[in-house]
Amino acid sequence: MKTYSISLTFAMSSIVLSIIFLQCSPSATTNPQKDTETTISEPVSKPIDQPTSIDQPESSDQPQTVDPPRPVAEPKSAEQPKPVAQSQPVEKPKPVTPSKPADQPKTAAEPTPAEQPKSVTEPKPVEPPKPVEQPKPIDKPVVIAEPVSAMPVGFTLKLLSATVKGTSTLHEWESQITEIEGKGVFQKNEKSVTTIQNAEIKIPVKGLKSKEGKKMDDKTYETFQSDANPFITYSFSNAVVKISDSHIVTVEASGNLSMAGMSKPVSLSAKGKELENGDLRLSVSKKIKMTDYNMEPPVMFLGSIKVGDEVTVSFDFELKKVQK
């Protein structure tokens, strides 16, 4: 019995030493995680079962035989931890297609509701019929008429009649203008005259003749200072001519009237008609004060007869085109 106890004690001591050795090994201290993964592949041999009670009585004659102690299995060295395999990506399960449901038994068709009346659609606008294309006429060359520019035409003045009328303390008086000169330029189109330009009219002072005789004429020449200023002149640069469909003519002119060495602006409005040959027959009348031109009204018979300050000049004349 003592020998068996010694063997058992020796076996237990070996197991304790093995456990201590495993705990003190460097791998256990350096990598505690691996310790958890390390397992003893084989279990430590179980201790020897203690002998059961001997049924038979001990024989004093025969010597007791003691079973030799079983060899205790030395603990294997700790296995190196196996490398942990990397986890493979888990494949997602494919969606399971639901099985087709079993054909349901057909039910009786429900009566369809009565169709609703369709909404009345607006009528589409009817397209107007396309006009029938007329046959194109044969193209003729288009002649564009060039605008006719105003054509200058010279003219001269032909006197028909001209008078100077006035008043006095005795009676009214009148002198005839017997001589007159005039010239200028017509600007006209194909139809008629449009403007009168650069016109000048000259009346010789000594061309004035009175019914009263020579004494009246001498007073008139003295009043006009005929020796220093032998002409009465009227000139203008541009006058507008208007001719109606009935050939009625109106001329508006603004020029300068010179008498007795004095010149003043005077506006004239002449009216008349257009002749068949294109000449113009005009009439004009204008009231003038002699004192506006530094002229003293004549006095006769020792002041018993005095001439009024205002006189009226009237003309009837024709503007005739110069024939080239």
C-alpha positions in Angstrom: 0.0 0.0 0.0 2.8 2.4 0.7 4.3 1.8 -2.7 1.0 2.6 -4.4 0.6 5.8 -2.4 4.1 6.9 -3.3 3.3 6.4 -7.0 0.1 8.3 -6.8 1.8 11.2 -5.1 4.4 11.2 -7.7 1.8 11.4 -10.5 0.0 14.3 -8.9 3.2 16.2 -8.4 4.0 15.8 -12.1 0.6 17.1 -13.1 1.1 20.2 -10.9 4.5 20.8 -12.3 3.2 20.6 -15.8 0.5 23.2 -15.1 3.0 25.5 -13.5 5.3 25.0 -16.5 2.6 26.0 -18.9 1.7 29.1 -17.0 5.3 30.3 -16.8 6.1 29.7 -20.5 7.0 32.9 -22.6 4.2 32.4 -25.0 1.7 32.7 -22.1 3.2 35.9 -20.9 3.7 37.6 -24.3 0.4 36.6 -26.0 -2.4 36.1 -23.5 -4.9 35.9 -26.4 -3.2 32.7 -27.7 -3.5 31.1 -24.3 -7.2 31.2 -24.5 -7.0 29.6 -27.9 -4.5 26.9 -26.8 -6.1 23.6 -25.7 -4.6 20.4 -24.5 -5.2 18.0 -27.3 -5.1 14.9 -25.1 -6.5 14.8 -21.7 -4.2 14.2 -18.8 -4.2 10.6 -17.8 -6.5 9.9 -15.0 -5.0 8.9 -11.7 -4.8 5.3 -10.9 -7.9 4.1 -9.4 -7.5 3.2 -5.8 -7.9 -0.6 -5.1 -11.2 -1.6 -3.9 -11.6 -3.6 -0.8 -10.4 -7.2 -1.2 -13.2 -9.6 -0.8 -10.9 -12.5 -0.1 -9.1 -12.6 3.1 -5.4 -12.0 3.1 -3.4 -15.0 3.0 -0.5 -14.8 5.3 1.2 -17.6 3.5 1.5 -16.1 0.1 3.4 -12.9 -0.4 1.3 -10.0 -1.6 2.0 -9.0 -5.2 2.1 -5.3 -5.9 1.1 -4.1 -9.3 3.8 -2.1 -10.9 2.9 1.6 -11.2 1.6 2.7 -14.6 3.8 5.1 -16.3 2.4 8.6 -16.1 2.0 10.3 -19.5 4.1 13.3 -19.7 2.2 16.4 -20.5 2.7 17.5 -24.0 4.2 20.9 -24.7 1.6 23.6 -25.5 0.7 23.6 -29.1 1.3 26.7 -31.1 -1.9 28.5 -31.8 -3.3 27.9 -35.3 -3.7 31.0 -37.4 -7.2 32.2 -37.3 -8.6 31.9 -40.8 -10.1 35.2 -42.1 -13.8 35.1 -42.3 -15.2 34.8 -45.7 -17.9 37.3 -46.7 -21.2 35.8 -46.2 -23.2 35.6 -49.3 -26.6 37.2 -49.1 -29.3 34.7 -49.5 -31.1 34.9 -52.8 -34.6 36.0 -52.5 -37.0 33.1 -52.6 -39.5 33.5 -55.4 -42.9 32.8 -54.0 -44.5 29.9 -55.6 -47.4 30.7 -57.8 -50.6 30.4 -55.9 -52.9 27.8 -57.0 -55.5 28.9 -59.5 -58.4 30.2 -57.6 -61.7 29.0 -58.7 -63.3 31.4 -61.2 -66.1 33.4 -59.8 -69.1 34.5 -61.7 -68.4 37.7 -63.7 -70.0 40.7 -62.1 -72.3 42.7 -64.4 -70.4 45.7 -65.9 -71.8 49.1 -65.1 -73.5 51.0 -67.9 -71.0 53.0 -69.9 -71.0 56.7 -69.0 -71.8 59.0 -72.0 -68.6 60.4 -73.5 -68.1 64.1 -73.1 -68.9 66.0 -76.1 -65.7 67.2 -77.7 -65.5 70.6 -79.2 -65.6 70.6 -82.9 -62.3 71.2 -84.6 -62.0 74.4 -86.4 -62.4 73.9 -90.1 -59.5 75.2 -92.0 -60.5 77.8 -94.6 -60.1 76.6 -98.2 -56.8 77.6 -99.7 -57.1 80.2 -102.4 -56.6 78.8 -105.8 -53.4 80.2 -107.2 -54.0 82.3 -110.1 -51.6 81.9 -113.1 -48.8 84.3 -112.7 -48.6 86.8 -115.5 -45.6 87.0 -117.6 -43.0 89.1 -115.9 -42.4 92.4 -117.5 -39.4 94.5 -116.9 -40.2 96.9 -114.2 -39.2 100.4 -115.1 -38.7 102.6 -112.0 -39.4 106.2 -112.7 -36.6 108.3 -111.4 -37.8 111.3 -109.4 -37.8 114.4 -111.5 -35.7 117.1 -109.9 -36.8 120.7 -110.1 -35.7 122.3 -113.3 -34.7 126.0 -113.2 -36.3 128.1 -115.9 -35.6 131.9 -116.2 -38.4 134.4 -116.5 -39.0 138.0 -117.2 -41.7 140.4 -116.0 -44.2 141.8 -118.4 -46.2 144.8 -117.0 -49.9 144.9 -117.6 -50.8 147.8 -115.3 -49.4 149.4 -112.1 -50.5 152.4 -110.1 -49.7 154.5 -107.0 -52.7 156.0 -105.3 -52.9 158.4 -102.4 -54.9 161.2 -100.8 -54.6 164.9 -100.2 -56.4 167.7 -98.5 -57.9 168.6 -101.9 -58.7 165.3 -103.5 -57.4 161.8 -104.1 -54.6 161.4 -106.6 -53.2 158.6 -108.8 -49.9 158.1 -110.7 -49.3 155.4 -113.3 -46.1 153.2 -113.3 -45.2 153.2 -116.9 -41.9 151.4 -116.8 -40.8 148.2 -114.9 -38.1 145.6 -115.2 -38.1 142.2 -113.6 -36.3 138.9 -113.8 -35.8 135.7 -111.8 -35.9 131.9 -111.9 -38.7 129.4 -111.8 -38.1 126.1 -110.1 -40.6 123.6 -111.6 -41.4 120.0 -112.0 -43.0 118.2 -115.0 -46.4 119.8 -114.1 -45.9 123.3 -112.8 -43.8 125.9 -111.0 -42.9 125.1 -107.4 -40.8 128.1 -106.4 -39.6 131.5 -107.6 -35.9 132.3 -106.8 -33.6 135.2 -107.1 -36.3 137.6 -108.3 -35.6 141.4 -108.6 -38.1 144.1 -109.8 -37.0 147.6 -110.6 -39.2 150.6 -111.2 -37.7 153.9 -112.6 -38.9 156.8 -110.4 -39.2 159.0 -113.4 -41.5 156.4 -114.9 -44.3 157.6 -112.5 -46.7 159.8 -114.4 -49.7 161.7 -112.8 -52.9 162.9 -114.4 -52.3 166.2 -112.6 -49.5 167.1 -115.0 -45.9 168.1 -114.8 -46.1 170.0 -111.5 -47.4 166.9 -109.7 -44.7 164.7 -111.3 -41.9 167.1 -110.3 -43.1 167.0 -106.6 -43.2 163.2 -106.8 -39.6 163.0 -108.2 -38.4 165.4 -105.5 -40.0 163.3 -102.8 -38.3 160.1 -104.0 -35.0 161.9 -104.4 -34.8 160.5 -107.9 -31.4 162.1 -108.7 -29.7 160.1 -105.9 -32.0 157.1 -106.0 -33.4 156.7 -109.5 -35.1 153.3 -108.9 -37.6 151.7 -106.6 -36.6 148.0 -106.1 -38.0 145.0 -104.6 -36.1 141.7 -104.4 -36.4 138.3 -102.7 -34.4 135.1 -102.8 -37.2 132.5 -102.5 -41.0 132.6 -102.9 -43.3 129.6 -102.5 -45.7 129.0 -105.4 -48.9 127.0 -104.9 -51.0 126.0 -107.9 -54.4 124.2 -107.4 -56.0 121.7 -109.7 -58.1 124.6 -111.2 -54.8 126.5 -112.0 -55.3 129.1 -109.2 -51.9 130.5 -108.2 -50.7 131.9 -104.9 -47.3 133.3 -104.3 -45.9 134.2 -100.9 -42.8 136.3 -100.9 -40.7 138.0 -98.3 -38.1 140.5 -99.6 -36.7 144.0 -99.2 -38.3 147.2 -100.6 -35.9 150.1 -101.3 -37.0 153.7 -101.9 -35.3 157.1 -101.5 -32.2 155.4 -100.2 -34.0 153.4 -97.5 -34.5 149.6 -97.5 -37.0 147.7 -95.3 -38.3 144.1 -95.3 -41.7 143.8 -96.9 -43.9 140.7 -97.4 -46.1 140.3 -100.4 -48.9 137.9 -101.3 -49.7 137.7 -105.0 -52.6 135.8 -106.5 -53.5 134.9 -110.1 -53.7 131.9 -112.4 -51.5 129.7 -114.5 -51.7 130.2 -118.2 -51.9 127.4 -120.8 -48.2 128.0 -121.8 -47.1 127.7 -118.1 -46.6 131.5 -117.6 -48.0 133.1 -114.4 -50.4 136.1 -114.3 -50.4 137.7 -110.9 -51.8 140.7 -109.1 -50.4 142.3 -105.9 -51.3 145.3 -103.8 -49.5 146.9 -100.8 -49.9 149.9 -98.6 -46.8 151.9 -97.7 -46.1 154.9 -95.5 -43.7 157.4 -97.0 -42.4 158.5 -93.6 -41.1 154.9 -93.0 -38.6 155.6 -95.8 -37.7 159.1 -94.6 -39.8 160.7 -97.3 -41.7 163.9 -96.7 -45.3 164.0 -98.2 -45.5 166.7 -100.9 -47.0 170.1 -100.2 -48.3 172.3 -103.0 -49.7 175.8 -103.5 -47.9 177.2 -100.5 -49.1 174.4 -98.2 -52.7 174.7 -99.1 -52.7 171.1 -100.5 -51.0 168.4 -98.5 -50.5 164.8 -99.7 -51.4 162.0 -97.3 -48.6 159.9 -95.7 -50.0 156.5 -96.8 -50.0 155.4 -100.5 -51.2 152.1 -102.1 -49.1 150.4 -104.8 -50.9 147.9 -107.1 -49.5 145.7 -109.8 -50.9 143.5 -112.5 -48.2 141.6 -114.4 -47.1 138.4 -116.0 -44.0 136.2 -115.3 -43.1 134.8 -118.6 -40.7 131.9 -119.2 -37.6 132.7 -121.1 -37.5 130.7 -124.3 -34.1 129.1 -124.9 
